């Protein structure tokens, strides 16, 4: 499948080569402007939060026919599609996934997805402070925009360079 057509919200996406960041954001805006739009933990897509030492686990149920976008994650992390069949579109292209399966999301990925069947999707995130405060976890895990993600990555890259240079200097 290389095209998705959702006439209810005026969406037609050719997914052969992936879609741009701007296209994903445009799709997200069209979804948000739809009368039946829901955001976050809601009756249509309920969330379950679990905590373990150093780990936050987020499980979501997504009903068949749902079209949604995910958030921009700052760090790579494991995902499990526990059950269901879904089309996932990112900048890297389209994937047709059938659960159960596990994948690794690379940092900076924002997904648009269309649930072919009911889904149960689980993400696993580092929780270094062992907090159960979801706002604090989201601040660590999520970039609110691509601009903020790019700033975060640049800061991380500069920090890594500084540490590398200090280490080389110590060894000299």
N, C-alpha and C positions, 0 to 999 in steps of 0.2 A: 504494500500500500504506500503510495507516494503522495497522496493528496487526502486532505481532510476537509469536509464541507459541512459546516454547521449553520444552516440558513437562519435559525432562530436569532442568532446574534450577528449575522452577516459576516461569518468567518469562512474563508477559503484559504487553505495553506498548502502550498506545494512544498513538501518536506524532503524532497530528494537529496538536497545538499545541506540540510539543516536550515535554521533560520537565524537571522541576526538578533543581537540583543534588543535592538529597537523593535523588531517584529514580535518578539516574545512580550515586551512591555506593552506594545499596541494590543496584542491579543488579551493580555491581562486587563487592560483598560476596558476593552469591549465586554469581557466577562463581568467586570465590576459594574458596568453601566446597565447590565441586563436586570430586568425586574426581579428575577428569581435568584439573583446573586447572593451568596453567603460568604462570609469571611471567617477564617479561624475555626475554633472548636464550635460546632453547631450540630443541630439535630440530623442534618443530612450526612455530614462527615465528622462523626464524633472522634475525639482524640483520647488516647489513654497514655498517661505518663507513668514511667517506672524509673526507679533510681537504684543504683548499686554503687559500691565503692568506686568512685572515679568515673562512673558511666551514667549517662542519661539516655533512656530509651523512649522513643516517641512512636506510637502506633496509631494509624489512622484507617478508618473504614471509608471507602469511596464507592458509592453505588454505580452500577452500570449506567452508561450514558453521561456521566459527569465529565465536564471539561474544566480543567483548572490549571493554575500555575503554582509552582513551588517558590520557595524563597532562595535567596542567594546565600549559600553557605561559605563561610570563610575558610574552612578546613575540609580536606578530603575525609570521607567517613563511609562506613559500611551501611548498606541498605539490604533489606530482605523483602521481596515481594512474596509474602506468605501464601497468598492465593489470588487467583484472578488472571485476567489477560488485559493488557494495556498497550497503547501506542504512546511512546515517549518521544518528544521532540526537543532537541537542544541545538546549540550552535554547531555541534559535531554531527548532527544528522538525526535520522529517525531510527528508533528501535521498536520492534514488536516483541514485547516480553510476555512470557507465560510463567506464572508461579507454580510451584515454589522455586525460587532462585535467589541468589545473593549477588550483589554488584558493589563496586566501590564508586562512589560519586567523587569526582575530582573537585577540588576547591574552585569556587567561582561559578559552578554550574547552576543555571536556573532552568527548570524543566517546565514544559507545557505537556500536559498529558490528557489523554482521552481514555476513559475506562470502558472497555468493550464488555466486560463482565464486572460483577462486584469484586472489589479489591480489598485486601488487607496489606498495607505497606508499613514497614517498620524502618526507622532510622536510628542509628546508634552514634552518640556523641560523647567526646571527652567532657568530663565534669570535674575539673581539677579541684574545685573548692567543695565538692559534695553538697552543693546547695540544692534545695528543692524549689527555689524561687525561679519560676519560669521566665520572668523578665531578665534576671541576671544571666540565666543560661542563654537566652536569646541574644543578649548583648555580646556574649562571648562567641556564639556560634554563627549568628546571622549578620550579614551586611545589608543595611536597609536599601542600598542602591548599588549599581555597578560602579559609580564614581567612588563611593565609600569603600567598596571592595578593592578597587584599584589602588586607593590610598593605603589601605591595610597591607596589601601585598608588597607595595613599594617599601613601606616601613619594615616589614618582615625581611625583605631582601637586603635592605641597608643594615639592619641589625645583624643578619647572618654574615655580611661582609666584614663588619666591625669585629665580630667575634673571631672570624677566620684570620683576619690580620693580626689580632692580638695573639692568637695561638701561634701563628707563624713567627711572630716577633719573639715570643717566649722560647721557641725552639731554636732560634738563631743564636 
